Amino acid sequence: MFIRAYLRASSEDQYADRAKKMLNDFVEERGGRIANYYREHISGTKLERPELSRLLSDSQQGDILLVEQIDRLTRLNNADWLKLKKQIEHHELRIVSLDIPTSWQALNNQDLTQNDPITQAVLSAINTMLIDLMAAMSHKDWISRRERQKQGIQRAQSLGKYKGKQADKERHNKVIYYRKIKGLSIRETAEATGYSHSQVCRIQLNDKQKS
């Protein structure tokens, strides 16, 4: 059994490594060790995510898919969540999320199959229900936040105060520095700055156009 930690942040303004120590401490307290980390800076509303796909491809039967919260794994609508869930089940992965205590039993060293089968069936059903519930709530929360953001922008526009999203010039300059001066690869630059690969390429392209 390998524990595979999925670290996702939705935008360039968040760092996927924020939860790394928390996940590591959680696993070590239970006598385990995380085999690999999969870092991603893509919205949880998107079904196609390169690092999540790589995690699924790397996994073996009985491995653990570890996340800080279910919303790090999904903010998908119901149809797309069912597709992702089917992929996870196809690879026979077990989801462990710090915000769902019923999922923690997958990390126990004890062979749970030796317990009462009825009890195990009930626990499994409850755990599945809670994961589905948290997945639905994550999508609903995303919709609510988008709506509040839209209303805030509309109000700011009506007052003549909206200036649009401002670029983080310091982090943009770091991208240029790492790429042009230090000679880091796109992947290394992405990891160093917290940007996605596509964002690094876009920033570099914009810099060339300005030159």
N, C-alpha and C positions, 0 to 999 in steps of 0.2 A: 504494500500500500504506500503510495506517494501522496504527499500533501502539496497541492499546487495552489499558491495564493494568487488571486486575481486582484490587481490594484488598478482601479479606474478612476479617472477624474474627467469631468465633462468638458472642461474648457482649458484654454491656455493660461487662465488665471488661477488654476488649481494644480496641486502637485499630487500625482498618484502615489508617491512614496509616503504621504502623510500618515497612512495607517500601517505602514510596514512594521514598526516596532510593536504596535498594539497586537497585530496578528502573530508576530514572532513570540512575544511574551505569552500570549494565550496558548499557543501550541506547546511551548517549552514547559509551561506549568502542568501540562498533561503528559509529559514525557515524550513528546514528539519532536519532529524537526521538519521544517518546510523544505521541500526538495527544490522548488523553483518559484520564482516570482515572474508574473506576467503583467507588465505595466502598460497602461493604455490611456490616451487622452482623447476619448471619443464619447459623444453623448450616449447614455444608456438607452435612448429611444431608437438607436440604430441596431438592427439585427446583425448586420455584417460588420464584424470588428476583427481586424487581423490578429491581435494578440489572444483574443478569446478563441478564435479559430485554431490558433497554434496550440493553446492549452488543450483543447478538445483532441487535436491530432496527436499530441504527446501522451495523452492519458491512457491508462490501462484499467482493466476491470477492477473495481473496488477502490480506485483512487479518490482523493478528497478534493473538491473544488471549494476553496476557502475564501470567504469574503468578509469584509468588516460589517456590511449591511446588505440586505437584499437589493437596495436601490443602487449599489455599486455594480451588481450583476445585471439588473434590468430596470428600466423605466418604460419597457415596451408595452404596446397595446396588447390586448388579450390574445389576438390572433398570432402576433409575432412571439409573444411569450410562450404560447403552446408549441410553436415551431422550435424555439430554443430549448424548451424543456424536453422535447422529443429527442433533440440532438444529444443533450446531456444524458438522458436515459439510454440512448443508443450506445454511448460510450461507457455506460455503467458507472458513471461518476456519482458520488454522493455529495450533496451540497451541505456545507457547514457555514453558518452565518452567525456572527457574534450577537446579533439582535434576535436570534431564534434559539433559545436554550434547548428545545427538543431536538435540534439538529446536532447538538454537541455529542450525543451518544455515539455517533459514527467515529469519534476519535478515541473511544474507550478501547483499551487493549483486550478487554474481555470479549469472548466470542458470544455475541448477542444471539446467535441462532440457537444457543443451548437454553435460552430462557423460554418461558411459556409462550408458545406460538400465538395464542390469542392476545396476550399482552403486547407482543411484538407487532402484531397486525394493527392493534389499536393505536400504539405509539407511532407507527409508520403513517397511518391515516391522518392522525392529528398533525404530525410534522408536515406532511404534504399539503394539508389544508392551510396551515399557517404560512408556509412558503408562498402558496398561491395567493393568499390574502395580502401578504406583504408586497408581493409583486403588483397586485392590483392597486394597492394604496400608493405605491411608488409612482405608478403612471398617473394616478389621480393628482398626486402632489405636484408632479411636473406640469400638468395641465393648469392647475390653480396658480402656480408660480408664473407661468407664461402669461396667463390672463392678467395677473396683478402687474406684471412688468409692462404689458401692453397698455393697461390703463394709466400707469405712471408716466409712460412716454407720451401718451395722448394729452395728459394733463400738463406735462412740461412743455409740450409743443404749443398748447393753447396759451401758455403764459410766456412763450418766447424764450424758454430757458433750456430747451433740449439741444445738446450739441453732438449727440450720437456717441457711439462707443469710441473711447480714446485708446490709442495704441500705447502699449507699455514700451516706451523708447529705450529704457535701460536694458530690458530683456532682449529687445530687438538688436541693440548694439552688441550684446553678448553673443548672439547668434553669428553676427558678422565677424566678431573677434575670434570665436572658436573655429569658424570655417576658414577665414582668410589668413589669420595670423598664426593660430595654433595648428591648423591643418587637420582638425578633427573631422571624422566622417559625419554624415547626416544623422546616423543613429546615435553616435556619441554626443553630438550637439543636442539632439532631442532629449537625451537622458540628462544632460547637464543643465538644460534650461527649462525642462518641463513642457516644451512644445511637442506637438506631433511631428512626424516626418514631413507631412505635407505642409505644415506651417513653416518649418525650417526652410523648405524649398521655396515657398512663396516669399518669405522675408528676403532670402538671398536673391531671388529674381527681381524683387522691387528695388533692392540696393543696386543691382546691375543697371536697371533702367534709369536710376537717378544719376549714375556715374557718367 
